[in-house]
């Protein structure tokens, strides 16, 4: 099975380019992306990314399409942790 992290990083990149997403939310998305790409320990990277995304998943300012993407990414990351 191929590594889904590049696909997740690609989805995060798309969200970072979306100007309808507030700047503070994009900052947390960037934090999650950095944790996935810079950490040598996969478990730490996954946990850090999930934490950063969960922080924004219930933000009232996040558009619904972005919230759905965040939830999907969190689900994928949680599935990889098991």
C-alpha positions, 0 to 999 in steps of 0.5 A: 500500500502506498504512503498517503502522506503525499496526498494529505500534504497536497490537500493541505497545500490546496487549502493553504492557497484557498483565500476563502479560508481565514489566515489564522486557520491557514496558519494551523494548516501550515503547522500540520503540514510542517509536522507531517513533512519535517518530523522523523518520527512518524507517530509524532508527526501524525499526532502533531498534525492531528492536534493542529487540525483538531484545533481548527476543526470547530472554528466558527470562521472556517468555511464548510468545504474546508471543515469537511476537508479537515475532518477527512484529513483527520480521519485519514491521519487517525487511521494511519496511527493504528 
